[in-house]
């Protein structure tokens, strides 16, 4: 599968998830019609289950941030799908498949960073069946060999629920654009 097709599939999935969310909203609204106590009770039960799933999906994201801080690749692997359909896009660079992300991005990055502080805040989780997607803000600070780095930005994660519980299948983060460096003054 080409990188272009992977991107198309990821974009299609995001569009489909938005449509599923709208259908879920409409069906939840229909469950609140007067005189429909059975449907209302089902809706309440689904809402309670949904809040548990919301908390579980959110926990995966916070566990991921804590494992990154510790540099604990073993813990991180439990939170991610091992599928080749995993996609990670960070600041214009893409990884396709868990092995690609682990071996060519995350693993080397964890080895290079020391004294890591990484947090996700303002996490907003949406659910539809066995799929969850979340938006969040992130901050990171770490010591590299030659310098200290700090950054932050926005992110989106997609998780799927299966036999291993909630696992991350897509991750996209971006940081604000930096101001361009001043151009050197011309000498006469």
C-alpha positions in Angstrom: 0.0 0.0 0.0 1.4 3.4 -1.0 1.8 6.3 1.4 -0.8 8.2 -0.6 -3.3 5.4 -0.2 -2.6 5.2 3.6 -3.3 9.0 3.9 -6.5 8.6 1.8 -7.7 5.8 4.1 -6.9 7.8 7.2 -8.9 10.8 5.9 -11.8 8.6 4.9 -11.8 7.1 8.3 -12.0 10.5 10.0 -14.8 11.5 7.6 -16.7 8.3 8.4 -16.2 8.7 12.1 -17.7 12.2 11.9 -20.8 10.7 10.1 -21.1 8.0 12.7 -21.0 10.6 15.5 -23.8 12.4 13.8 -25.9 9.2 13.6 -25.2 8.4 17.2 -26.4 11.9 18.2 -29.6 11.6 16.2 -30.4 8.2 17.7 -29.7 9.4 21.2 -32.1 12.3 20.6 -34.8 9.9 19.4 -34.4 7.9 22.5 -35.6 10.8 24.6 -39.1 11.1 23.0 -41.9 11.2 25.6 -43.5 7.9 26.3 -40.5 5.9 25.3 -39.3 4.8 28.7 -37.6 1.6 27.5 -35.6 3.4 24.9 -34.7 6.1 27.4 -33.5 3.5 29.9 -31.4 1.9 27.1 -30.0 5.3 26.2 -29.1 5.9 29.9 -27.4 2.5 30.0 -25.5 3.3 26.8 -24.5 6.7 28.2 -23.1 5.0 31.4 -21.1 2.5 29.3 -20.0 5.3 27.1 -18.7 7.3 30.0 -16.7 4.2 31.1 -15.3 3.8 27.6 -14.5 7.6 27.5 -12.5 7.2 30.7 -10.8 4.1 29.5 -9.8 5.7 26.2 -8.6 8.8 28.0 -6.6 6.7 30.4 -4.7 5.1 27.4 -3.7 8.6 26.3 -2.5 9.7 29.8 -0.7 6.4 30.3 1.0 7.0 26.9 2.2 10.4 28.1 3.5 9.0 31.4 5.4 6.2 29.6 7.0 8.7 27.2 8.2 10.6 30.2 9.7 7.4 31.6 11.2 6.4 28.3 9.3 3.1 28.7 8.9 1.6 25.3 7.6 -1.7 26.7 4.6 0.1 28.4 4.1 2.2 25.2 3.8 -1.0 23.1 0.9 -2.2 25.1 -1.0 1.0 24.3 -0.6 0.9 20.5 -2.0 -1.4 17.9 0.8 -3.5 16.3 -1.0 -3.3 12.9 0.6 -2.0 9.8 -2.3 0.3 9.3 -1.1 2.4 12.3 -0.3 6.0 11.1 1.6 8.7 12.9 2.0 12.2 11.6 4.1 14.6 13.6 5.0 18.1 12.2 5.0 17.1 8.6 6.7 13.7 9.0 4.7 10.4 8.6 5.3 6.9 9.8 3.2 4.0 8.4 2.8 0.9 10.6 3.8 0.3 14.2 7.2 -1.2 13.4 8.1 1.9 11.3 7.0 4.3 14.1 8.7 2.3 16.8 12.0 1.6 15.0 12.5 4.8 13.0 10.9 7.5 15.2 9.8 6.7 18.7 12.6 4.3 19.8 15.4 6.6 18.7 13.7 9.6 20.1 13.2 8.0 23.5 16.9 7.0 23.6 18.0 10.5 22.8 15.8 12.4 25.3 16.5 12.7 29.0 14.6 14.5 31.8 11.4 14.3 29.7 8.3 16.2 30.8 5.4 15.3 28.5 1.8 16.0 29.2 -1.6 15.9 27.4 -4.3 18.4 28.5 -7.7 19.5 27.4 -8.4 15.9 26.2 -11.8 15.6 24.5 -12.9 12.1 23.7 -15.6 11.1 21.2 -16.9 7.5 20.9 -18.7 5.5 18.2 -18.9 1.8 18.9 -15.4 0.3 19.1 -13.7 3.6 17.9 -12.7 6.6 19.8 -11.1 9.8 18.7 -9.7 12.5 20.9 -8.2 15.9 20.5 -5.7 17.3 23.0 -3.1 19.9 23.7 0.4 18.7 24.5 3.6 20.1 26.0 7.0 18.6 26.0 10.4 19.5 27.5 13.5 17.3 27.3 17.3 17.4 27.4 19.1 16.3 24.3 22.8 15.7 24.0 23.6 19.3 23.0 20.6 21.3 24.1 17.3 21.6 26.0 14.1 21.6 24.0 10.6 22.8 24.8 7.5 22.7 22.7 3.8 22.1 22.5 0.9 22.1 20.2 -2.3 20.3 19.3 -3.0 16.6 18.6 -5.6 14.1 17.5 -5.6 10.4 18.4 -7.8 7.6 17.1 -8.2 4.5 19.2 -9.9 1.1 18.6 -11.3 -1.2 21.2 -10.5 -4.9 20.8 -9.3 -7.9 22.7 -6.4 -5.8 24.2 -8.8 -3.0 25.2 -8.4 0.5 23.8 -5.3 0.9 21.6 -4.0 3.8 19.6 -4.1 3.4 15.8 -3.5 6.9 14.6 -1.7 9.9 16.1 -1.3 13.3 14.6 0.4 16.3 16.4 1.4 19.7 15.1 3.0 22.7 16.7 2.5 26.3 15.9 4.5 27.7 13.0 7.7 29.4 14.0 8.4 32.9 12.9 10.8 33.0 9.9 14.4 33.8 10.8 15.3 37.4 10.0 17.0 37.8 6.7 20.6 39.0 6.8 21.2 42.6 6.0 22.8 43.3 2.7 26.2 45.0 2.8 27.0 47.6 0.1 
